[in-house]
Amino acid sequence: MERDLSHEGAYENKFDAAKVLLTTSCTHDGKGAENLIIPAGGLKEPISNLNKEETEDTFGNVRSRCDLYMNGPEIFNFTLKEIPEAIQRVTC
């Protein structure tokens, strides 16, 4: 028995390349890096038993220095300030 598999799990993606505009704008000065960071790992602070030790912060969050830390309010403020400016840079 033969089956036509051309439409099972496959899709076709068509677009007009002339209408596609891909713009990338990257800026980085390192300000605010402490608001989104994994403190341990890499060469600066190699992973060890000491930095795998879990601690609880004042809000009850349990984490080690090997876990991602994100200061949500500061990330939110960053996006409110930086994203509109970034959109202006790529659309003008």
Number of C-alpha atoms within 10 A of each C-alpha: 2 4 5 6 8 8 8 7 6 8 8 6 5 6 8 6 7 6 7 8 7 6 8 8 8 5 6 6 6 7 7 12 12 13 16 14 15 16 18 18 14 9 7 8 12 11 15 12 6 9 16 14 12 14 11 10 9 6 6 8 9 12 15 17 20 19 16 13 15 14 12 11 10 14 15 10 10 13 13 11 11 11 11 10 11 15 11 10 12 11 7 5
